[in-house]
């Protein structure tokens, strides 16, 4: 991925906005359970994202190796040794 910041900063913004919303709801309703449930759900989401990231690490390298192997078997024109400029 070339521009990882284009994904990272909005993602952090969503987490920050969610955190502000949960704290605001906790203050508005005068109940700490809203805060605990809100951050508990954020923790569950973070664990799920971590598991999915590990799944991507396990799943995609074999796919890339297979694609590289298939791409290497294409009929590419052989390079011409007559253009050797080492002399």
MISE-271586 format. One record per residue (C-alpha): residue in one letter; x, y, z. Coordinates in pm, whole numbers, plus 50000, padded with zeros to 5 digits. Layout:
AXYZ;...
This chain:
X500005000050000;X501595032349888;X499725058050094;X499105041350426;X498435074750598;X495325079250382;X493855049550570;X495505053850909;X494485089151002;X490745085950924;X490785053051115;X492285070451419;X489765098451371;X486865073951385;X488265058351703;X488745093151855;X485225104351760;X483785072151903;X485725077652226;X484465113552257;X480915101352188;X481155074252457;X482585098452715;X479885124052624;X477115098352663;X478575087252995;X478585123153121;X475095130452983;X473515099353136;X475605101353457;X476395064453426;X479825048153418;X478395016553260;X477995034852929;X481705043152937;X482675007653030;X480454991852763;X481635016452500;X485315010352562;X484644973152602;X483184972552253;X486224991752128;X488474965552291;X486494937152130;X486814954351791;X490574959151841;X491014922051924;X488944912351618;X491064935451395;X494204919651538;X492944884551466;X492024894851112;X495474910451065;X497114877851172;X494834859050935;X495984881750651;X499624875050739;X498984837550729;X496724837250425;X498294861350175;X501984850950146;X501064817549982;X498804836449741;X501644860149649;X504044830949600;X501504813949374;X501004845749173;X504764850149138;X505104814149022;X502284818248769;X503684851548648;X507114835748600;X505694809248365;X504384834448113;X505884833447765;X508094864047784;X510494871147499;X514014860647580;X516554888147623;X518984892147336;X522584885747441;X523814905447139;X523304937747333;X525854929747599;X527694962347676;X530234947347914;X533064948547657;
